[in-house]
């Protein structure tokens, strides 16, 4: 590896990404209409430029928000300027020492460094991570908390776009949730992958009621309760497969879930866990313990979707259930026609070196901060 590549400048941009339709989750208690996106451009003294994105799902969903990303980058910038972006572990350690925690603020820096490393090696990120499968990954739609009739309509709208995977939001009312699960199962196509996402809205007893009531359907339920302790408390009292999502933040979380048999599925969000470097370790924990995976961008543009696909492409086909992409839910596109795009309900891995997509800078406006 050449020793003369260094990070010389970091540009930070902010842009609002409006959602096409108002979006409800967690039993309808949380509503979202626009996402606060942060884009990061890292320039090197060798002329290579890498891009990253951090777009939390609003500020009321989990402990992450757009302003926090930008504040975190301001804190970390002096510690990563001058480092070689290809040395991902060195950059990771510098960020962790400069700012313990705040993983979501580190993700766009990690993403931009992987982009540069891939370009330097003339390989897509997924190949640089160890080898990519080219199998198109099913995109999981996101069906917001609605009535049974509206849920059917939204699923059908996504089917018309070629989707075979769906994330159906439930939670908030036990009887309603059981009825919605049974109704969706009654119209499920034979090849469809359906995940019922509670977004932490059930108490332990509510979760147990639903998980036991739908056991014979063998459905997948994501994040039924608030904490891993809650999931652990009821894990041996039902037989319904569980996916962990919001509770899967650190490597320690992944180790606990795997070793204590708390879930059968990981929902890995690179932005939430600190980027591809940390997400790859969770992937390996899952593979070592026979745990299947969904890979999801927390939210954001085609850049975030493409990052998620790079990780998904390193997972064996039989262990990667689907990816979740946000691009079809937005009213603006920062990289028209580029990156991983929906083709008949699937994402296809870009073959360009690095991330495979950069935004149109004129759409981002002037940077809100520059560090050099």
BALO-734258 format. One line per field, with one value per residue: chain; x, y, z of N, C-alpha, C in turn; residue in one letter. Coordinates in pm, whole numbers. Example, Ala and Ser with C-alpha at 12.3 -4.5 7.8 and 13.67 -1.06 7.14 Angstrom:
2
kette A:A
n.x 1319:1285
n.y -569:-225
n.z 780:708
ca.x 1230:1367
ca.y -450:-106
ca.z 780:714
c.x 1320:1290
c.y -330:3
c.z 780:787
rest A:S
***
This chain:
372
kette A:A:A:A:A:A:A:A:A:A:A:A:A:A:A:A:A:A:A:A:A:A:A:A:A:A:A:A:A:A:A:A:A:A:A:A:A:A:A:A:A:A:A:A:A:A:A:A:A:A:A:A:A:A:A:A:A:A:A:A:A:A:A:A:A:A:A:A:A:A:A:A:A:A:A:A:A:A:A:A:A:A:A:A:A:A:A:A:A:A:A:A:A:A:A:A:A:A:A:A:A:A:A:A:A:A:A:A:A:A:A:A:A:A:A:A:A:A:A:A:A:A:A:A:A:A:A:A:A:A:A:A:A:A:A:A:A:A:A:A:A:A:A:A:A:A:A:A:A:A:A:A:A:A:A:A:A:A:A:A:A:A:A:A:A:A:A:A:A:A:A:A:A:A:A:A:A:A:A:A:A:A:A:A:A:A:A:A:A:A:A:A:A:A:A:A:A:A:A:A:A:A:A:A:A:A:A:A:A:A:A:A:A:A:A:A:A:A:A:A:A:A:A:A:A:A:A:A:A:A:A:A:A:A:A:A:A:A:A:A:A:A:A:A:A:A:A:A:A:A:A:A:A:A:A:A:A:A:A:A:A:A:A:A:A:A:A:A:A:A:A:A:A:A:A:A:A:A:A:A:A:A:A:A:A:A:A:A:A:A:A:A:A:A:A:A:A:A:A:A:A:A:A:A:A:A:A:A:A:A:A:A:A:A:A:A:A:A:A:A:A:A:A:A:A:A:A:A:A:A:A:A:A:A:A:A:A:A:A:A:A:A:A:A:A:A:A:A:A:A:A:A:A:A:A:A:A:A:A:A:A:A:A:A:A:A:A:A:A:A:A:A
n.x 85:60:213:147:-107:-344:-609:-721:-917:-1249:-1575:-1896:-2238:-2582:-2913:-3264:-3474:-3768:-4046:-4249:-4503:-4672:-4546:-4600:-4508:-4441:-4688:-4835:-4764:-4555:-4475:-4358:-4235:-4031:-3681:-3373:-3083:-2734:-2453:-2124:-1816:-1503:-1184:-872:-510:-416:-587:-817:-1165:-1410:-1744:-1993:-2294:-2526:-2832:-3055:-3367:-3557:-3580:-3703:-3721:-3503:-3208:-3068:-2987:-2998:-2855:-2689:-2510:-2364:-2250:-2096:-1910:-1772:-1640:-1480:-1326:-1060:-909:-905:-821:-542:-499:-467:-719:-764:-688:-889:-938:-771:-881:-1131:-1059:-951:-1178:-1334:-1182:-1178:-1445:-1632:-1893:-2193:-2236:-2377:-2298:-2050:-2076:-2110:-1849:-1698:-1816:-1742:-1467:-1444:-1537:-1328:-1118:-1204:-1198:-924:-826:-945:-1186:-1526:-1681:-1792:-1647:-1395:-1433:-1411:-1535:-1796:-2127:-2325:-2593:-2908:-3062:-3362:-3580:-3710:-4023:-4173:-4431:-4634:-4790:-5121:-5475:-5634:-5736:-5594:-5335:-5339:-5368:-5131:-4934:-5006:-4949:-4671:-4619:-4681:-4459:-4276:-4192:-4113:-4072:-4169:-4199:-4404:-4562:-4663:-4823:-4921:-5188:-5318:-5526:-5588:-5339:-5298:-5510:-5435:-5194:-5290:-5459:-5283:-5125:-5313:-5328:-5080:-4835:-4693:-4412:-4334:-4163:-4219:-4200:-4297:-4304:-4265:-4144:-4077:-4308:-4468:-4554:-4414:-4611:-4804:-4656:-4611:-4871:-4935:-4722:-4758:-5016:-4986:-4823:-4860:-4851:-4592:-4457:-4235:-4135:-4039:-3842:-4012:-4037:-3915:-3646:-3348:-3350:-3624:-3697:-3549:-3680:-3915:-3842:-3835:-4097:-4254:-4288:-4235:-4045:-3805:-3684:-3413:-3366:-3375:-3250:-3006:-2720:-2451:-2147:-2139:-2412:-2484:-2336:-2453:-2722:-2680:-2544:-2717:-2940:-3157:-3282:-3370:-3303:-3110:-3146:-2960:-2835:-2622:-2577:-2675:-2511:-2256:-2128:-1988:-1759:-1798:-2045:-1982:-1866:-2083:-2228:-2060:-2078:-2348:-2345:-2181:-2344:-2568:-2770:-3006:-3028:-3154:-3060:-3034:-3065:-3077:-3225:-3263:-3082:-3006:-2737:-2711:-2868:-2714:-2480:-2581:-2644:-2392:-2291:-2487:-2432:-2210:-2299:-2397:-2637:-2844:-2862:-2922:-3202:-3338:-3298:-3350:-3465:-3470:-3509:-3732:-3924:-3888:-3912:-3722:-3415:-3081:-2889:-2946:-3047:-2822:-2617:-2736:-3035:-3394:-3494:-3739:-3815:-3579:-3241:-2945:-2600:-2369:-2101:-1894:-1585:-1531:-1789:-1974:-2153:-2201:-2322:-2504:-2343:-2442:-2703:-2684:-2610:-2425:-2155:-2212:-2013:-1656:-1363:-1017
n.y -120:215:486:748:861:1074:1200:1511:1706:1768:1788:1891:1847:1946:1839:1836:1555:1497:1281:1077:1003:1068:902:646:479:232:151:369:587:746:985:1069:1295:1418:1373:1441:1480:1413:1466:1365:1461:1341:1447:1352:1379:1251:1284:1130:1104:1052:960:986:912:1009:948:964:816:1049:1225:1118:848:664:703:916:1179:1426:1669:1581:1414:1598:1755:1559:1498:1739:1726:1497:1545:1677:1461:1271:1387:1381:1111:790:707:452:282:146:48:202:455:404:352:598:762:640:686:963:1028:860:617:735:617:639:884:835:672:792:887:651:522:692:656:382:404:547:364:149:267:315:58:-27:-170:-272:-187:-412:-630:-560:-597:-865:-1027:-1040:-1147:-1160:-1188:-1051:-861:-899:-622:-496:-368:-91:-81:135:186:108:75:-248:-252:-40:-136:-361:-227:-77:-280:-401:-193:-186:-442:-406:-269:-465:-575:-837:-867:-752:-518:-494:-265:-292:-298:-158:-228:-519:-699:-583:-606:-884:-947:-806:-932:-1191:-1131:-1028:-1253:-1414:-1318:-1342:-1398:-1698:-1675:-1466:-1261:-1172:-946:-861:-566:-431:-219:-178:-133:-294:-408:-651:-846:-794:-850:-1124:-1223:-1180:-1309:-1575:-1618:-1622:-1832:-2068:-1974:-1922:-1676:-1389:-1171:-848:-674:-678:-569:-317:-349:-563:-707:-730:-891:-1118:-1199:-1320:-1505:-1788:-1859:-1871:-1966:-1821:-1688:-1431:-1108:-891:-543:-241:-284:-381:-257:-235:-435:-591:-620:-785:-1016:-1092:-1145:-1360:-1552:-1592:-1685:-1518:-1430:-1509:-1375:-1109:-762:-562:-240:-41:238:283:122:218:208:31:-107:-185:-311:-535:-707:-779:-918:-1142:-1257:-1331:-1520:-1715:-1820:-1919:-1737:-1560:-1273:-940:-658:-312:25:298:513:749:845:710:664:567:339:194:149:-27:-242:-325:-446:-648:-799:-942:-1146:-1484:-1614:-1772:-1681:-1415:-1237:-1011:-672:-339:-44:307:481:475:596:863:1209:1346:1305:1256:1159:1099:815:667:434:172:50:6:-268:-444:-498:-563:-499:-425:-488:-224:-206:-33:100:132:293:329:524:870:1182:1448:1741:1997:1978:1962:2203:2467:2366:2302:2296:2290:2110:2116
n.z 0:-92:85:90:89:221:427:345:348:463:368:467:416:431:373:320:288:156:229:20:105:414:702:931:1232:1491:1607:1527:1681:1612:1370:1045:801:663:606:766:614:607:415:339:211:148:81:-60:-52:-269:-473:-488:-410:-168:-76:178:366:615:740:969:1081:1122:1442:1658:1662:1725:1940:1765:1546:1283:1331:1529:1395:1246:1447:1570:1368:1357:1601:1564:1337:1358:1444:1248:1015:802:829:662:448:354:547:726:985:1143:1108:1219:1490:1562:1549:1748:1976:1983:2013:2209:2174:2008:1752:1511:1412:1316:1099:829:779:785:566:351:357:294:34:-88:-46:-202:-457:-477:-487:-714:-705:-640:-326:-192:-299:-212:56:80:-101:-333:-389:-683:-689:-736:-479:-298:-244:53:102:280:483:624:950:931:850:793:530:409:441:273:28:6:4:-237:-413:-397:-493:-760:-839:-849:-610:-381:-117:203:465:719:918:1250:1577:1895:1944:2053:1961:1712:1588:1571:1402:1172:1100:1041:830:632:594:476:219:122:-128:-272:-302:-142:100:423:683:1004:1164:1473:1598:1869:2021:2185:2515:2745:2808:2611:2381:2419:2404:2129:1993:2070:1973:1697:1636:1481:1225:1160:1122:1084:1338:1407:1639:1889:2147:2380:2481:2490:2725:2769:2549:2613:2845:2761:2577:2591:2597:2376:2027:1799:1532:1588:1505:1567:1578:1641:1886:1818:1820:1909:1893:2117:2170:1955:2014:2258:2178:2003:2165:2379:2259:2168:1937:1598:1374:1243:1203:1035:1038:874:914:1172:1334:1310:1066:778:860:1130:1099:946:1129:1285:1093:1067:1322:1311:1098:1209:1400:1279:1217:1034:810:759:574:610:516:742:663:392:91:-240:-201:64:39:-144:-2:196:29:-57:178:206:-19:51:204:224:-12:99:356:356:371:267:149:270:122:84:-124:-300:-153:-140:-252:-391:-575:-534:-699:-982:-1159:-1096:-903:-679:-789:-798:-970:-1090:-826:-698:-588:-764:-766:-807:-1046:-1052:-918:-567:-378:-583:-651:-654:-522:-693:-669:-699:-619:-350:-251:-80:134:483:658:655:693:735
ca.x 0:133:207:138:-244:-394:-729:-679:-1030:-1379:-1688:-2021:-2356:-2712:-3025:-3387:-3528:-3911:-4106:-4361:-4625:-4648:-4510:-4627:-4460:-4456:-4829:-4893:-4729:-4449:-4506:-4243:-4266:-3907:-3561:-3259:-2970:-2599:-2360:-1984:-1719:-1365:-1083:-738:-403:-386:-686:-939:-1271:-1510:-1869:-2070:-2424:-2590:-2969:-3140:-3510:-3607:-3511:-3784:-3728:-3399:-3115:-2988:-3051:-2909:-2764:-2589:-2406:-2278:-2172:-1998:-1802:-1692:-1554:-1385:-1246:-917:-843:-896:-745:-404:-493:-488:-856:-766:-663:-1020:-934:-707:-981:-1231:-1006:-938:-1311:-1381:-1109:-1217:-1586:-1691:-2035:-2237:-2196:-2442:-2223:-1926:-2106:-2079:-1703:-1658:-1865:-1659:-1334:-1458:-1549:-1193:-1039:-1245:-1145:-779:-801:-1021:-1282:-1643:-1661:-1823:-1535:-1286:-1465:-1380:-1596:-1938:-2219:-2397:-2735:-2989:-3123:-3499:-3599:-3826:-4102:-4202:-4575:-4658:-4903:-5246:-5584:-5619:-5762:-5482:-5219:-5352:-5348:-4989:-4863:-5033:-4875:-4532:-4615:-4681:-4322:-4194:-4145:-4157:-4046:-4245:-4190:-4537:-4559:-4773:-4796:-5010:-5315:-5298:-5628:-5570:-5216:-5322:-5598:-5361:-5102:-5367:-5509:-5173:-5087:-5415:-5308:-4937:-4800:-4604:-4269:-4311:-4095:-4289:-4151:-4390:-4215:-4337:-4072:-4065:-4427:-4541:-4502:-4382:-4731:-4864:-4574:-4634:-5003:-4932:-4626:-4821:-5137:-4955:-4718:-4881:-4827:-4447:-4420:-4120:-4173:-3920:-3831:-4143:-4036:-3821:-3507:-3307:-3397:-3764:-3699:-3498:-3777:-4023:-3786:-3864:-4241:-4323:-4210:-4237:-3914:-3791:-3572:-3373:-3332:-3335:-3163:-2880:-2644:-2309:-2104:-2180:-2552:-2487:-2284:-2555:-2835:-2640:-2506:-2832:-3051:-3267:-3347:-3331:-3275:-3051:-3172:-2837:-2837:-2485:-2573:-2699:-2407:-2129:-2069:-1962:-1653:-1859:-2154:-1926:-1843:-2214:-2255:-1984:-2141:-2470:-2312:-2123:-2447:-2684:-2873:-3028:-3014:-3198:-2968:-3121:-3027:-3170:-3306:-3173:-3081:-2949:-2605:-2730:-2917:-2604:-2394:-2645:-2634:-2254:-2283:-2573:-2369:-2107:-2370:-2448:-2776:-2938:-2867:-2965:-3343:-3374:-3247:-3452:-3417:-3557:-3513:-3865:-4013:-3848:-3959:-3607:-3310:-2956:-2796:-3045:-3009:-2696:-2620:-2823:-3172:-3499:-3525:-3832:-3819:-3449:-3126:-2833:-2475:-2292:-1970:-1791:-1498:-1577:-1932:-2045:-2246:-2175:-2435:-2485:-2311:-2523:-2827:-2657:-2584:-2295:-2133:-2239:-1885:-1539:-1251:-893
ca.y 0:342:549:893:909:1126:1283:1651:1798:1705:1877:1842:1907:1911:1855:1769:1457:1477:1153:1086:994:1067:766:618:352:206:156:498:695:827:1025:1128:1351:1462:1322:1534:1403:1470:1407:1395:1440:1337:1465:1307:1447:1175:1318:1051:1165:956:1017:912:970:970:998:896:821:1152:1239:1060:703:609:811:960:1287:1486:1766:1506:1369:1711:1790:1454:1514:1853:1679:1395:1586:1696:1334:1185:1457:1334:965:724:655:310:208:161:23:317:561:364:370:742:815:588:755:1104:1043:731:609:816:538:687:999:785:593:852:892:515:497:767:593:260:448:579:241:74:332:296:-82:-51:-275:-233:-206:-549:-715:-523:-654:-1006:-1098:-1008:-1222:-1070:-1219:-933:-877:-845:-502:-502:-246:-48:-57:206:142:150:-21:-368:-216:40:-223:-437:-138:-42:-399:-420:-89:-230:-556:-354:-226:-584:-616:-966:-862:-643:-494:-443:-205:-324:-254:-61:-287:-663:-759:-529:-659:-1024:-947:-760:-1038:-1299:-1087:-1023:-1392:-1473:-1271:-1356:-1480:-1808:-1641:-1340:-1255:-1069:-920:-776:-481:-370:-98:-168:-72:-382:-449:-794:-930:-776:-926:-1266:-1255:-1187:-1411:-1707:-1629:-1643:-1933:-2166:-1910:-1918:-1545:-1323:-1050:-768:-584:-673:-494:-205:-382:-702:-770:-767:-1005:-1233:-1241:-1401:-1583:-1931:-1876:-1872:-2032:-1737:-1630:-1290:-1031:-774:-430:-125:-328:-429:-133:-260:-573:-661:-659:-900:-1132:-1135:-1205:-1490:-1649:-1619:-1737:-1424:-1401:-1591:-1286:-977:-651:-482:-109:13:373:278:52:287:194:-104:-173:-249:-398:-661:-794:-834:-1020:-1263:-1317:-1396:-1639:-1816:-1875:-1962:-1633:-1495:-1128:-833:-544:-198:162:359:600:827:843:593:635:481:211:125:101:-147:-351:-377:-542:-762:-880:-1028:-1247:-1592:-1596:-1840:-1613:-1276:-1245:-896:-541:-234:75:422:570:482:667:1004:1289:1399:1208:1332:1097:1043:707:602:356:54:93:-95:-333:-554:-527:-608:-411:-488:-429:-150:-264:70:91:207:287:314:634:997:1272:1570:1840:2118:1956:1969:2342:2494:2288:2372:2299:2234:2089:2086
ca.z 0:-94:217:75:78:347:426:356:365:484:343:525:354:488:281:361:194:186:200:-75:183:559:741:1071:1283:1634:1642:1492:1774:1554:1233:977:670:597:671:773:561:607:319:371:104:196:-24:-24:-123:-389:-574:-476:-330:-123:-25:277:400:740:742:1067:1054:1212:1569:1765:1642:1813:1977:1652:1472:1184:1392:1606:1302:1209:1566:1589:1269:1401:1710:1520:1220:1383:1475:1130:911:795:827:534:452:320:671:787:1129:1207:1111:1318:1626:1586:1578:1876:2082:1985:2051:2246:2143:1893:1636:1389:1361:1255:981:699:762:750:430:256:354:214:-105:-135:-48:-319:-577:-480:-525:-837:-674:-561:-182:-150:-334:-122:187:82:-213:-346:-474:-774:-685:-700:-348:-289:-162:141:109:416:485:749:1033:867:862:710:390:360:433:148:-87:-4:-42:-380:-485:-408:-584:-897:-867:-853:-478:-326:27:264:609:755:1051:1339:1713:1956:1984:2036:1874:1577:1530:1535:1285:1054:1060:979:700:535:562:388:81:89:-243:-229:-302:-71:230:499:818:1078:1243:1585:1639:2015:2080:2275:2645:2745:2802:2480:2286:2438:2350:1983:1949:2090:1891:1554:1626:1374:1096:1139:1070:1147:1410:1434:1754:1953:2272:2387:2513:2485:2848:2746:2457:2687:2946:2703:2466:2605:2620:2247:1921:1680:1501:1623:1449:1645:1493:1720:1995:1762:1801:1931:1877:2239:2150:1864:2087:2355:2108:1950:2269:2467:2176:2182:1810:1484:1261:1267:1112:1048:975:882:971:1316:1409:1296:934:725:935:1246:1054:897:1244:1320:990:1097:1440:1266:1019:1297:1487:1202:1225:906:816:673:578:587:545:837:578:309:-55:-306:-145:180:-11:-209:106:253:-67:-54:288:175:-124:111:283:136:-54:187:486:338:335:182:189:272:54:109:-240:-360:-62:-141:-365:-464:-602:-539:-795:-1074:-1247:-1059:-782:-673:-819:-804:-1097:-1061:-683:-651:-605:-834:-720:-908:-1075:-1042:-801:-450:-349:-710:-675:-587:-543:-770:-568:-712:-546:-207:-211:-19:257:611:729:585:787:662
c.x 88:111:179:-5:-294:-525:-687:-795:-1160:-1487:-1814:-2138:-2481:-2820:-3145:-3433:-3674:-3958:-4227:-4495:-4589:-4636:-4527:-4562:-4481:-4600:-4895:-4855:-4621:-4480:-4384:-4284:-4143:-3790:-3448:-3134:-2840:-2513:-2219:-1898:-1579:-1271:-948:-633:-357:-488:-814:-1037:-1372:-1630:-1934:-2200:-2468:-2729:-3050:-3286:-3572:-3525:-3586:-3790:-3630:-3304:-3019:-3061:-2948:-2809:-2656:-2477:-2309:-2193:-2063:-1881:-1713:-1594:-1445:-1289:-1098:-840:-829:-829:-600:-391:-512:-628:-867:-742:-787:-1017:-868:-804:-1088:-1183:-991:-1073:-1359:-1309:-1152:-1358:-1643:-1841:-2069:-2204:-2253:-2370:-2097:-1951:-2074:-1929:-1652:-1697:-1778:-1520:-1337:-1468:-1411:-1109:-1074:-1192:-995:-743:-867:-1118:-1408:-1618:-1683:-1712:-1415:-1308:-1441:-1443:-1745:-2009:-2295:-2547:-2814:-3063:-3266:-3502:-3723:-3897:-4120:-4346:-4611:-4782:-5034:-5355:-5555:-5636:-5645:-5356:-5222:-5319:-5200:-4907:-4883:-4960:-4729:-4520:-4610:-4543:-4226:-4149:-4201:-4132:-4114:-4219:-4318:-4532:-4685:-4739:-4900:-5141:-5310:-5398:-5612:-5447:-5232:-5408:-5523:-5264:-5178:-5419:-5399:-5129:-5187:-5398:-5162:-4920:-4698:-4458:-4237:-4244:-4160:-4236:-4250:-4311:-4294:-4272:-4085:-4194:-4506:-4475:-4473:-4507:-4803:-4788:-4603:-4771:-4998:-4841:-4683:-4941:-5107:-4850:-4736:-4856:-4679:-4403:-4297:-4167:-4046:-3940:-3965:-4150:-3923:-3675:-3477:-3348:-3543:-3774:-3654:-3601:-3884:-3973:-3825:-4013:-4321:-4233:-4208:-4098:-3912:-3668:-3542:-3325:-3283:-3241:-3028:-2796:-2494:-2277:-2141:-2326:-2560:-2441:-2388:-2672:-2800:-2616:-2623:-2956:-3175:-3342:-3291:-3285:-3211:-3105:-3057:-2851:-2697:-2479:-2588:-2578:-2268:-2059:-2041:-1858:-1710:-1970:-2102:-1899:-1975:-2255:-2186:-2036:-2267:-2439:-2258:-2228:-2574:-2800:-2885:-3031:-3102:-3092:-3045:-3045:-3126:-3270:-3210:-3181:-3025:-2808:-2616:-2778:-2803:-2505:-2451:-2631:-2493:-2238:-2365:-2508:-2259:-2167:-2418:-2597:-2875:-2952:-2914:-3108:-3384:-3296:-3366:-3391:-3520:-3587:-3652:-3964:-3989:-3901:-3846:-3499:-3179:-2856:-2878:-2984:-2884:-2712:-2714:-2968:-3268:-3519:-3609:-3825:-3688:-3344:-3011:-2705:-2405:-2154:-1859:-1708:-1552:-1725:-2014:-2147:-2201:-2291:-2400:-2463:-2397:-2657:-2808:-2637:-2445:-2278:-2163:-2114:-1778:-1426:-1129:-773
c.y 124:413:698:943:953:1201:1428:1746:1719:1811:1812:1919:1861:1935:1782:1676:1434:1338:1172:1084:1004:923:750:485:345:222:289:611:787:856:1096:1177:1396:1409:1424:1456:1482:1394:1455:1364:1448:1348:1417:1386:1370:1198:1235:1119:1057:1025:924:984:920:1032:918:907:920:1159:1176:908:631:724:845:1075:1357:1582:1697:1453:1482:1758:1686:1466:1631:1811:1586:1441:1606:1566:1244:1255:1410:1184:913:662:508:223:222:142:139:435:531:391:517:803:769:653:900:1124:905:731:684:747:592:806:956:717:663:867:755:483:567:706:461:295:476:452:156:134:309:154:-119:-168:-214:-264:-351:-646:-685:-581:-804:-1087:-1081:-1109:-1123:-1102:-1094:-960:-822:-721:-523:-367:-207:-1:3:157:198:49:-142:-333:-137:-44:-306:-350:-104:-162:-420:-316:-129:-353:-512:-304:-345:-637:-754:-971:-738:-639:-422:-392:-242:-268:-156:-118:-436:-724:-712:-590:-805:-1031:-906:-866:-1149:-1257:-1084:-1163:-1456:-1431:-1282:-1444:-1586:-1768:-1519:-1361:-1141:-1065:-825:-698:-404:-239:-71:-128:-163:-390:-599:-880:-914:-857:-1075:-1309:-1275:-1300:-1552:-1726:-1662:-1751:-2025:-2108:-1903:-1787:-1490:-1192:-974:-674:-569:-584:-394:-249:-530:-776:-813:-891:-1131:-1288:-1333:-1499:-1731:-1960:-1875:-1937:-1952:-1678:-1479:-1232:-916:-665:-314:-161:-381:-307:-159:-406:-655:-704:-784:-1027:-1183:-1205:-1346:-1592:-1686:-1664:-1648:-1400:-1492:-1508:-1158:-880:-552:-352:-47:151:369:223:113:269:49:-179:-249:-345:-532:-758:-857:-942:-1150:-1334:-1394:-1525:-1751:-1885:-1915:-1865:-1566:-1345:-1055:-724:-421:-68:217:446:667:795:712:564:541:343:128:72:-27:-266:-409:-477:-667:-855:-969:-1140:-1356:-1576:-1654:-1772:-1469:-1275:-1134:-775:-445:-109:186:502:584:558:818:1077:1353:1292:1283:1273:1023:934:631:526:236:98:-25:-141:-456:-598:-577:-498:-490:-414:-351:-214:-159:51:178:188:265:422:754:1092:1385:1684:1966:2102:1973:2112:2358:2408:2371:2377:2238:2226:2050:2111
c.z 0:38:209:56:215:325:444:381:378:464:400:466:429:384:340:249:228:147:108:-1:331:607:892:1109:1434:1679:1614:1584:1719:1407:1174:839:594:677:659:736:571:507:351:249:163:77:28:-102:-246:-499:-568:-379:-293:-62:76:307:537:745:845:1028:1154:1340:1686:1759:1735:1849:1864:1584:1385:1243:1473:1518:1275:1327:1592:1493:1307:1511:1658:1412:1251:1404:1353:1012:917:798:685:535:417:443:759:937:1204:1216:1216:1460:1660:1621:1715:1993:2096:2040:2085:2220:2016:1761:1507:1328:1288:1121:849:673:718:606:327:246:277:65:-164:-146:-169:-448:-590:-525:-656:-820:-612:-414:-142:-184:-245:17:193:-29:-217:-434:-561:-778:-650:-569:-349:-201:-76:139:255:420:620:821:978:900:774:563:332:347:305:27:-105:-50:-191:-463:-502:-497:-729:-938:-867:-719:-440:-175:83:414:650:899:1129:1477:1764:2005:1951:1939:1730:1510:1488:1409:1160:1007:987:841:596:496:467:243:38:-33:-201:-218:-216:65:307:641:886:1183:1347:1630:1788:2086:2174:2412:2640:2732:2669:2374:2297:2385:2199:1936:1965:1995:1745:1534:1506:1235:1060:1073:1142:1209:1446:1552:1828:2076:2273:2398:2491:2612:2834:2657:2529:2785:2891:2596:2472:2621:2491:2145:1791:1654:1524:1552:1543:1550:1579:1836:1947:1723:1810:1904:2000:2231:2064:1934:2186:2286:2060:2061:2360:2389:2184:2052:1702:1365:1313:1162:1125:969:985:945:1121:1392:1391:1164:897:807:1055:1204:1007:1012:1289:1220:1026:1221:1398:1190:1108:1383:1411:1209:1088:922:716:685:534:606:648:764:482:161:-109:-256:-27:137:-71:-106:166:159:-71:60:256:73:-70:196:189:108:46:323:477:286:239:230:193:211:69:-17:-301:-274:-65:-264:-442:-473:-620:-637:-901:-1163:-1209:-928:-792:-686:-821:-947:-1064:-916:-625:-672:-668:-798:-831:-927:-1072:-916:-688:-426:-475:-738:-592:-613:-638:-671:-578:-641:-395:-158:-152:106:381:695:641:686:706:751
rest X:X:X:X:X:X:X:X:X:X:X:X:X:X:X:X:X:X:X:X:X:X:X:X:X:X:X:X:X:X:X:X:X:X:X:X:X:X:X:X:X:X:X:X:X:X:X:X:X:X:X:X:X:X:X:X:X:X:X:X:X:X:X:X:X:X:X:X:X:X:X:X:X:X:X:X:X:X:X:X:X:X:X:X:X:X:X:X:X:X:X:X:X:X:X:X:X:X:X:X:X:X:X:X:X:X:X:X:X:X:X:X:X:X:X:X:X:X:X:X:X:X:X:X:X:X:X:X:X:X:X:X:X:X:X:X:X:X:X:X:X:X:X:X:X:X:X:X:X:X:X:X:X:X:X:X:X:X:X:X:X:X:X:X:X:X:X:X:X:X:X:X:X:X:X:X:X:X:X:X:X:X:X:X:X:X:X:X:X:X:X:X:X:X:X:X:X:X:X:X:X:X:X:X:X:X:X:X:X:X:X:X:X:X:X:X:X:X:X:X:X:X:X:X:X:X:X:X:X:X:X:X:X:X:X:X:X:X:X:X:X:X:X:X:X:X:X:X:X:X:X:X:X:X:X:X:X:X:X:X:X:X:X:X:X:X:X:X:X:X:X:X:X:X:X:X:X:X:X:X:X:X:X:X:X:X:X:X:X:X:X:X:X:X:X:X:X:X:X:X:X:X:X:X:X:X:X:X:X:X:X:X:X:X:X:X:X:X:X:X:X:X:X:X:X:X:X:X:X:X:X:X:X:X:X:X:X:X:X:X:X:X:X:X:X:X:X:X:X:X:X:X:X:X:X:X:X:X:X:X:X:X:X:X:X:X:X:X:X:X:X:X
***
